[in-house]
């Protein structure tokens, strides 16, 4: 079954909260490009270590491969 991108945008991506989250992710990427950490068009993502796109501190950001940052949901491991 094909994805209905128009419906997906209307139901999720167009919501104000999601727009703000996306804007913060884009800001983190732009700052990394300006700092020279990544290059425009590179195959790397900017990973938010705590999963919060609003936390754009340097200590919370990490350059990782797309494969490591996208895809299945990561589960945090609990140390016993």
Backbone torsions as a table, in degrees:
resi	resn	phi	psi	omega
1	UNK	NA	133.8	-179.2
2	UNK	-79.4	149.5	178.2
3	UNK	-76.2	143.6	176.0
4	UNK	-100.7	90.5	-174.0
5	UNK	-65.2	-34.9	179.9
6	UNK	-63.4	-45.4	178.8
7	UNK	-65.7	-42.2	180.0
8	UNK	-59.4	-43.2	178.8
9	UNK	-65.7	-44.3	-177.9
10	UNK	-63.3	-36.4	-175.4
11	UNK	-88.5	-22.2	-174.6
12	UNK	-132.0	-59.8	-170.4
13	UNK	-69.9	-18.4	-178.3
14	UNK	-90.2	-5.5	-179.6
15	UNK	-67.6	141.7	-177.6
16	UNK	-54.2	-40.4	-179.5
17	UNK	-64.1	-41.6	-180.0
18	UNK	-68.3	-34.6	177.4
19	UNK	-64.1	-40.9	179.2
20	UNK	-66.3	-41.0	178.5
21	UNK	-63.8	-43.4	179.1
22	UNK	-63.9	-40.0	179.0
23	UNK	-62.0	-38.9	179.4
24	UNK	-69.6	-37.1	176.2
25	UNK	-64.2	-42.1	178.5
26	UNK	-64.1	-38.2	177.6
27	UNK	-61.5	-44.1	179.0
28	UNK	-60.8	-41.9	179.6
29	UNK	-64.9	-46.2	179.9
30	UNK	-61.0	-41.0	179.0
31	UNK	-65.4	-37.8	178.6
32	UNK	-67.0	-37.5	177.4
33	UNK	-66.3	-44.0	179.9
34	UNK	-64.0	-34.9	-179.7
35	UNK	-79.5	-11.8	-179.6
36	UNK	85.9	9.0	179.8
37	UNK	-69.1	-39.4	176.6
38	UNK	-131.7	163.0	177.7
39	UNK	-110.7	152.5	177.5
40	UNK	-60.5	130.5	179.6
41	UNK	86.0	0.9	-180.0
42	UNK	-71.2	162.9	-177.8
43	UNK	-92.0	27.7	-178.5
44	UNK	-110.3	152.8	174.8
45	UNK	-113.8	160.6	172.4
46	UNK	-100.2	115.6	-176.2
47	UNK	-95.6	131.3	172.7
48	UNK	-90.6	112.4	-174.7
49	UNK	-57.5	-39.8	-178.6
50	UNK	-90.5	1.8	177.5
51	UNK	78.6	3.9	-177.7
52	UNK	-102.8	108.1	-178.1
53	UNK	-67.7	-14.9	178.4
54	UNK	-80.6	-13.2	179.1
55	UNK	-96.7	91.1	-177.3
56	UNK	-102.7	32.5	174.3
57	UNK	-68.5	149.6	178.9
58	UNK	-57.7	-37.2	-177.8
59	UNK	-68.5	-16.7	-179.2
60	UNK	-97.5	-8.6	-176.4
61	UNK	-105.0	144.7	-178.8
62	UNK	-148.1	139.7	176.7
63	UNK	-86.5	123.7	179.8
64	UNK	-135.9	163.7	175.9
65	UNK	-68.2	149.9	178.5
66	UNK	-54.7	-41.9	-177.2
67	UNK	-60.5	-35.6	-179.4
68	UNK	-76.0	-25.8	-173.1
69	UNK	-99.4	-18.8	-176.3
70	UNK	-115.5	169.0	176.3
71	UNK	102.8	-137.7	-174.8
72	UNK	-64.5	148.4	179.6
73	UNK	-64.3	130.9	178.9
74	UNK	-83.2	140.9	177.6
75	UNK	-107.9	127.8	178.8
76	UNK	-72.0	134.5	179.6
77	UNK	-83.8	135.4	177.6
78	UNK	-94.6	127.1	176.9
79	UNK	-86.4	132.6	-178.3
80	UNK	-95.2	NA	NA
